[in-house]
Amino acid sequence: MHRLLLIDDDEALAAPLASYLARFDFDLSAVTRPSAALARLAGERFDALILDGMLPEMDGFAFCKRVRGGTEPWREIPILMLTARGDLTDRVVGLELGADDYLAKPFEPRELAARLQTILRRTRLAPAASVPATLLRFAGLDIDTARRVVTVAAGPVELTSTEYELLLMLAREPGRVFSRDEILNRLRGQEADLYTRAVDILVSRMRRKLEPLEALKTLRNAGYCFALPAAEEGA
Protein backbone atom coordinates (compact mmCIF):
# COMPACT_ATOMS: atom_id res chain seq x y z
CA MET A 1 0.00 0.00 0.00
CA HIS A 2 1.06 3.59 -0.57
CA ARG A 3 1.59 5.37 2.73
CA LEU A 4 0.19 8.88 3.01
CA LEU A 5 0.58 11.48 5.74
CA LEU A 6 -2.27 13.95 6.22
CA ILE A 7 -1.34 17.21 7.96
CA ASP A 8 -4.58 18.92 8.90
CA ASP A 9 -5.81 20.34 12.20
CA ASP A 10 -9.36 19.11 11.52
CA GLU A 11 -9.28 15.97 13.67
CA ALA A 12 -12.66 14.82 12.35
CA LEU A 13 -11.32 14.52 8.79
CA ALA A 14 -8.73 11.77 9.26
CA ALA A 15 -10.83 8.73 10.18
CA PRO A 16 -13.45 8.86 7.40
CA LEU A 17 -10.82 9.85 4.84
CA ALA A 18 -8.55 6.98 5.86
CA SER A 19 -11.47 4.56 5.53
CA TYR A 20 -12.32 5.84 2.05
CA LEU A 21 -8.75 5.95 0.72
CA ALA A 22 -8.14 2.36 1.88
CA ARG A 23 -10.36 1.31 -1.05
CA PHE A 24 -7.65 2.61 -3.36
CA ASP A 25 -4.78 0.89 -1.56
CA PHE A 26 -3.77 3.96 0.42
CA ASP A 27 -2.71 3.76 4.05
CA LEU A 28 -3.42 7.17 5.60
CA SER A 29 -1.83 8.43 8.81
CA ALA A 30 -2.66 11.86 10.20
CA VAL A 31 -1.18 14.57 12.40
CA THR A 32 -2.56 17.98 13.30
CA ARG A 33 0.67 19.96 13.68
CA PRO A 34 3.71 20.54 11.44
CA SER A 35 6.10 19.63 14.26
CA ALA A 36 4.44 16.22 14.57
CA ALA A 37 4.65 15.79 10.80
CA LEU A 38 8.39 16.49 10.79
CA ALA A 39 8.87 13.93 13.57
CA ARG A 40 6.93 11.30 11.61
CA LEU A 41 8.83 12.04 8.41
CA ALA A 42 12.14 11.69 10.23
CA GLY A 43 11.27 8.23 11.51
CA GLU A 44 9.02 6.70 8.86
CA ARG A 45 8.70 6.41 5.09
CA PHE A 46 5.73 8.01 3.37
CA ASP A 47 4.93 8.12 -0.33
CA ALA A 48 3.10 11.47 -0.35
CA LEU A 49 1.84 14.29 1.87
CA ILE A 50 -1.64 15.79 1.95
CA LEU A 51 -1.05 19.25 3.36
CA ASP A 52 -3.69 21.72 4.55
CA GLY A 53 -3.01 25.38 3.91
CA MET A 54 -4.18 26.55 7.34
CA LEU A 55 -2.31 25.01 10.25
CA PRO A 56 -1.14 25.93 13.77
CA GLU A 57 2.59 26.60 14.37
CA MET A 58 3.13 27.48 10.69
CA ASP A 59 0.78 27.50 7.74
CA GLY A 60 0.88 24.86 5.04
CA PHE A 61 2.73 27.11 2.62
CA ALA A 62 5.55 27.70 5.10
CA PHE A 63 5.66 23.96 5.80
CA CYS A 64 5.88 23.19 2.09
CA LYS A 65 8.76 25.65 1.79
CA ARG A 66 10.42 24.02 4.82
CA VAL A 67 10.19 20.56 3.23
CA ARG A 68 11.44 21.64 -0.20
CA GLY A 69 14.23 23.79 1.20
CA GLY A 70 15.57 21.19 3.62
CA THR A 71 18.36 18.69 3.22
CA GLU A 72 16.49 15.65 4.50
CA PRO A 73 15.96 12.57 2.28
CA TRP A 74 12.23 13.32 2.11
CA ARG A 75 12.60 16.84 0.73
CA GLU A 76 11.27 15.73 -2.67
CA ILE A 77 8.26 13.80 -1.38
CA PRO A 78 5.13 14.51 -3.48
CA ILE A 79 2.89 17.13 -1.85
CA LEU A 80 -0.80 17.69 -2.54
CA MET A 81 -2.00 20.90 -0.91
CA LEU A 82 -5.52 21.58 0.32
CA THR A 83 -6.71 25.18 0.12
CA ALA A 84 -9.74 26.48 1.96
CA ARG A 85 -11.06 28.64 -0.86
CA GLY A 86 -9.48 27.29 -4.00
CA ASP A 87 -8.28 30.85 -4.41
CA LEU A 88 -6.00 31.47 -7.40
CA THR A 89 -3.41 33.16 -5.19
CA ASP A 90 -3.24 30.13 -2.90
CA ARG A 91 -2.82 27.83 -5.88
CA VAL A 92 -0.05 29.94 -7.38
CA VAL A 93 1.82 30.25 -4.09
CA GLY A 94 1.56 26.51 -3.42
CA LEU A 95 2.93 25.61 -6.84
CA GLU A 96 5.70 28.21 -6.59
CA LEU A 97 6.80 26.68 -3.29
CA GLY A 98 7.06 23.21 -4.83
CA ALA A 99 3.68 21.55 -4.29
CA ASP A 100 2.87 18.95 -6.94
CA ASP A 101 -0.88 19.52 -6.98
CA TYR A 102 -3.66 21.26 -5.09
CA LEU A 103 -7.31 20.65 -4.27
CA ALA A 104 -9.83 23.14 -2.92
CA LYS A 105 -11.87 22.44 0.19
CA PRO A 106 -14.49 21.11 0.42
CA PHE A 107 -13.39 18.32 -1.89
CA GLU A 108 -14.76 15.04 -3.15
CA PRO A 109 -12.73 12.11 -1.73
CA ARG A 110 -12.83 10.38 -5.11
CA GLU A 111 -11.11 13.36 -6.74
CA LEU A 112 -8.48 13.37 -4.00
CA ALA A 113 -7.83 9.67 -4.62
CA ALA A 114 -7.55 10.26 -8.38
CA ARG A 115 -5.09 13.12 -7.96
CA LEU A 116 -2.97 11.08 -5.54
CA GLN A 117 -2.91 8.18 -7.98
CA THR A 118 -1.74 10.53 -10.75
CA ILE A 119 1.02 12.04 -8.60
CA LEU A 120 2.28 8.64 -7.50
CA ARG A 121 2.11 7.24 -11.03
CA ARG A 122 4.39 10.08 -12.16
CA THR A 123 6.88 9.56 -9.38
CA ARG A 124 6.97 5.78 -9.24
CA LEU A 125 10.35 4.42 -10.32
CA ALA A 126 10.29 1.53 -12.75
CA PRO A 127 12.25 -1.60 -11.70
CA ALA A 128 15.88 -1.23 -12.75
CA ALA A 129 15.90 -4.75 -14.24
CA SER A 130 13.17 -3.91 -16.73
CA VAL A 131 14.29 -0.43 -17.74
CA PRO A 132 17.68 -0.02 -19.42
CA ALA A 133 19.83 2.89 -18.37
CA THR A 134 19.08 5.76 -20.73
CA LEU A 135 21.01 9.01 -20.86
CA LEU A 136 19.77 12.04 -22.75
CA ARG A 137 22.76 14.31 -23.33
CA PHE A 138 22.59 17.95 -24.33
CA ALA A 139 25.02 20.85 -24.29
CA GLY A 140 25.54 21.42 -20.57
CA LEU A 141 22.77 19.12 -19.35
CA ASP A 142 22.31 15.35 -18.91
CA ILE A 143 19.08 13.51 -18.05
CA ASP A 144 19.47 9.99 -16.69
CA THR A 145 15.97 8.57 -17.19
CA ALA A 146 16.73 5.33 -15.33
CA ARG A 147 17.73 7.11 -12.13
CA ARG A 148 15.64 10.25 -12.77
CA VAL A 149 18.72 12.43 -12.25
CA VAL A 150 19.30 15.75 -14.03
CA THR A 151 22.89 17.01 -14.06
CA VAL A 152 24.45 20.30 -15.18
CA ALA A 153 28.04 21.49 -15.00
CA ALA A 154 27.66 22.43 -11.33
CA GLY A 155 26.27 19.02 -10.41
CA PRO A 156 22.87 17.36 -9.91
CA VAL A 157 19.79 19.58 -10.07
CA GLU A 158 17.08 18.96 -7.48
CA LEU A 159 13.71 18.90 -9.24
CA THR A 160 10.30 17.99 -7.92
CA SER A 161 8.60 15.06 -9.63
CA THR A 162 6.40 17.41 -11.67
CA GLU A 163 9.36 19.56 -12.75
CA TYR A 164 11.28 16.44 -13.80
CA GLU A 165 8.38 15.07 -15.82
CA LEU A 166 7.92 18.40 -17.59
CA LEU A 167 11.63 18.69 -18.41
CA LEU A 168 11.74 15.11 -19.69
CA MET A 169 8.64 15.61 -21.82
CA LEU A 170 10.16 18.66 -23.52
CA ALA A 171 13.65 17.18 -23.82
CA ARG A 172 12.42 14.03 -25.57
CA GLU A 173 11.29 16.22 -28.49
CA PRO A 174 13.71 19.17 -28.69
CA GLY A 175 12.39 22.08 -30.71
CA ARG A 176 8.79 20.91 -30.63
CA VAL A 177 6.43 23.52 -29.23
CA PHE A 178 4.05 22.24 -26.53
CA SER A 179 1.04 24.38 -25.70
CA ARG A 180 0.23 25.02 -22.05
CA ASP A 181 -2.96 22.97 -22.28
CA GLU A 182 -1.10 20.06 -23.84
CA ILE A 183 1.52 20.18 -21.09
CA LEU A 184 -1.14 20.20 -18.37
CA ASN A 185 -3.01 17.28 -19.88
CA ARG A 186 0.17 15.26 -20.42
CA LEU A 187 1.33 15.80 -16.85
CA ARG A 188 -2.03 15.04 -15.28
CA GLY A 189 -2.76 12.12 -17.52
CA GLN A 190 -6.30 13.38 -17.99
CA GLU A 191 -8.31 16.48 -18.78
CA ALA A 192 -8.03 18.56 -15.63
CA ASP A 193 -9.66 21.67 -14.25
CA LEU A 194 -6.45 23.64 -14.16
CA TYR A 195 -5.26 27.00 -15.34
CA THR A 196 -2.44 27.67 -17.77
CA ARG A 197 -0.63 29.87 -15.25
CA ALA A 198 0.41 26.64 -13.49
CA VAL A 199 2.67 25.77 -16.43
CA ASP A 200 4.26 29.22 -16.37
CA ILE A 201 5.06 28.75 -12.68
CA LEU A 202 6.67 25.35 -13.27
CA VAL A 203 8.78 26.66 -16.14
CA SER A 204 9.87 29.70 -14.12
CA ARG A 205 10.98 27.45 -11.25
CA MET A 206 12.88 25.16 -13.58
CA ARG A 207 14.64 28.04 -15.30
CA ARG A 208 15.95 29.29 -11.96
CA LYS A 209 17.26 25.83 -11.12
CA LEU A 210 18.91 25.34 -14.52
CA GLU A 211 20.61 28.77 -14.70
CA PRO A 212 22.75 29.83 -16.49
CA LEU A 213 21.54 27.34 -19.11
CA GLU A 214 18.76 28.59 -21.35
CA ALA A 215 17.14 25.20 -21.80
CA LEU A 216 13.51 26.27 -22.06
CA LYS A 217 12.28 28.64 -24.72
CA THR A 218 9.00 30.56 -24.61
CA LEU A 219 7.08 31.08 -27.83
CA ARG A 220 4.59 33.86 -27.35
CA ASN A 221 0.95 32.74 -27.53
CA ALA A 222 2.13 29.24 -28.41
CA GLY A 223 3.86 27.54 -25.49
CA TYR A 224 7.28 26.17 -24.61
CA CYS A 225 9.99 24.06 -26.17
CA PHE A 226 13.34 22.56 -25.20
CA ALA A 227 16.11 24.64 -26.76
CA LEU A 228 19.47 22.98 -25.96
CA PRO A 229 21.36 21.27 -28.77
CA ALA A 230 22.47 17.66 -28.42
CA ALA A 231 25.88 17.10 -26.87
CA GLU A 232 28.73 16.60 -29.28
CA GLU A 233 30.09 13.09 -29.63
CA GLY A 234 32.91 12.47 -27.18
CA ALA A 235 32.04 15.54 -25.10
Disulfide bonds with the S-S distance in Angstrom:
none
